[in-house]
């Protein structure tokens, strides 16, 4: 929801960063890979007991994830770049869930439910993007929903920074992600029939 409706407020900063990297000869795929490693560092910092550093790296990773897409749209998007981008986003999310499970093994079941809801929602998102004839500014149809990447980052940040409410923030994330999956499924029925 925030990615769809609030992007216009941060896009000028993203455009400037994308232009800077392009002028320096960087490619969108290089920034995608950098975002992956910075995102993985989030999990490492959390496991080592530095949740604030983890959250900073999480948001930096997300920012670069937006920058690489803007760079691609200013040059030439590539199908493999899209695959890398979406795959690496999931790797960062999986890494965070595994890190939280490592630090808080008592929450394996809520974290498993969260993982299942993300898998379900992303499956619908990707299949609709693959079979839809609609196209947006991205290289596939981007199906908006209640929980997009920014909402996920907000909820992951709450999970990392406030361990006293970790159970409840994980369950809230699960519910929002499940709702998004249902929302996307209903929209898919509407646009694909």
C-alpha positions in Angstrom: 0.0 0.0 0.0 2.7 2.5 1.0 4.9 1.4 -2.0 2.0 2.2 -4.3 0.7 5.4 -2.7 3.7 7.1 -1.0 6.4 6.3 -3.5 6.0 9.8 -5.1 7.3 11.4 -1.9 10.6 9.5 -1.9 11.0 9.1 -5.6 13.0 12.4 -6.1 15.7 11.0 -3.7 15.7 7.6 -5.4 16.0 9.4 -8.8 19.0 11.4 -7.6 20.7 8.3 -6.2 20.0 6.3 -9.4 21.4 9.1 -11.6 24.5 9.2 -9.4 25.2 5.5 -9.7 24.5 5.6 -13.5 27.0 8.4 -13.9 29.6 6.4 -11.9 29.1 3.5 -14.4 27.2 1.2 -12.1 24.6 -1.1 -13.5 21.2 -1.9 -11.9 22.3 -5.5 -11.4 25.3 -4.4 -9.4 23.1 -2.3 -7.1 20.7 -5.3 -6.8 23.6 -7.5 -5.6 24.8 -4.8 -3.2 21.2 -4.6 -1.8 21.3 -8.3 -1.3 24.5 -8.3 0.8 23.4 -5.3 2.8 20.1 -7.0 3.4 21.8 -10.2 4.6 23.9 -8.1 6.9 20.6 -7.2 8.7 20.3 -10.8 9.8 24.0 -11.0 10.8 23.7 -7.9 13.0 20.5 -9.2 14.6 22.1 -12.5 15.5 25.2 -10.7 16.9 22.9 -8.6 19.2 22.9 -5.3 17.2 19.2 -4.9 16.2 19.5 -1.2 15.6 22.3 -1.7 13.1 20.3 -4.5 11.6 17.3 -2.2 11.0 19.5 0.5 9.5 21.0 -2.0 7.1 17.5 -3.4 6.3 16.2 0.1 5.3 19.4 0.8 3.3 18.9 -2.5 1.5 15.3 -1.5 0.7 16.3 1.9 -0.5 18.9 0.4 -2.9 16.2 -2.1 -4.0 14.1 0.9 -5.1 17.2 2.6 -6.7 18.1 -0.4 -8.8 14.6 -0.5 -10.4 14.7 3.2 -11.2 18.2 2.7 -12.7 16.8 -0.1 -14.9 13.9 2.0 -16.1 16.3 4.8 -17.0 18.5 2.4 -19.0 17.0 -0.9 -20.1 15.1 -3.4 -17.9 16.2 -7.0 -18.2 14.1 -10.0 -17.5 17.0 -11.6 -15.5 17.4 -8.4 -13.5 13.7 -8.7 -12.5 14.3 -12.3 -11.5 17.3 -11.3 -9.4 15.4 -8.4 -7.8 12.4 -10.5 -6.7 14.6 -13.5 -5.7 17.0 -11.4 -3.6 14.1 -9.6 -1.9 12.9 -13.0 -0.7 16.4 -14.1 0.4 16.6 -11.0 2.6 13.2 -11.7 4.1 14.0 -15.4 4.6 17.3 -14.4 6.2 15.5 -12.2 8.7 12.9 -14.8 9.6 15.7 -17.4 10.1 17.7 -14.9 12.3 14.7 -14.2 14.5 14.0 -17.9 14.8 17.7 -18.4 15.8 17.6 -15.8 18.5 14.0 -16.7 19.6 13.5 -20.4 19.0 10.4 -20.3 21.2 8.6 -18.5 18.3 9.2 -21.1 15.6 5.5 -21.6 15.0 4.5 -18.0 14.6 7.5 -17.5 12.4 6.5 -20.5 10.3 3.0 -19.1 9.9 4.5 -15.8 8.8 6.7 -17.6 6.2 3.6 -19.5 4.9 1.7 -16.3 4.5 4.5 -14.6 2.6 4.9 -17.7 0.3 1.1 -17.6 -0.4 0.9 -13.9 -1.0 4.1 -13.8 -3.2 2.9 -16.9 -5.2 -0.3 -15.1 -6.1 1.6 -11.8 -6.8 4.1 -13.6 -9.1 1.5 -15.8 -11.0 -0.8 -12.8 -11.6 2.2 -10.8 -12.8 3.2 -13.7 -15.2 -0.3 -14.3 -16.7 -1.6 -10.8 -16.8 -1.6 -8.9 -20.0 -1.4 -5.6 -18.1 1.9 -4.0 -17.6 3.0 -1.0 -15.5 6.3 0.8 -15.1 7.9 -2.4 -13.9 8.6 -5.3 -16.3 5.5 -7.2 -15.1 2.1 -6.4 -13.7 2.6 -5.1 -10.2 -0.3 -6.1 -8.1 -0.7 -3.7 -5.1 -1.9 -4.9 -1.8 -2.2 -4.1 1.9 1.3 -5.4 2.6 3.9 -4.4 0.2 7.7 -4.1 0.8 7.5 -1.0 3.0 4.9 -2.4 5.3 7.0 -5.6 5.6 10.1 -3.5 6.5 8.1 -1.6 9.1 6.9 -4.8 10.7 10.3 -6.5 10.5 11.7 -3.4 12.2 9.2 -3.6 15.0 10.0 -7.3 15.3 13.8 -6.6 15.6 13.6 -3.6 17.9 10.9 -4.7 20.3 11.5 -8.2 21.5 8.9 -7.9 24.3 6.1 -7.8 21.7 7.8 -10.1 19.2 5.0 -12.7 19.3 2.3 -10.1 18.7 4.2 -8.3 16.0 4.9 -11.6 14.2 1.2 -12.6 14.4 0.2 -9.1 13.2 2.6 -9.5 10.2 1.1 -12.9 9.5 -2.5 -11.6 9.5 -1.6 -8.6 7.3 0.3 -10.8 4.9 -2.5 -13.4 4.7 -5.1 -10.6 4.2 -2.9 -9.3 1.3 -2.8 -12.8 -0.3 -6.6 -13.0 -0.1 -6.9 -9.5 -1.5 -4.6 -10.3 -4.4 -6.5 -13.6 -5.1 -9.8 -11.8 -5.3 -8.3 -9.1 -7.6 -6.8 -11.9 -9.7 -10.3 -13.4 -10.2 -11.7 -10.0 -11.2 -8.9 -9.1 -13.7 -8.2 -12.5 -15.2 -11.7 -13.9 -15.9 
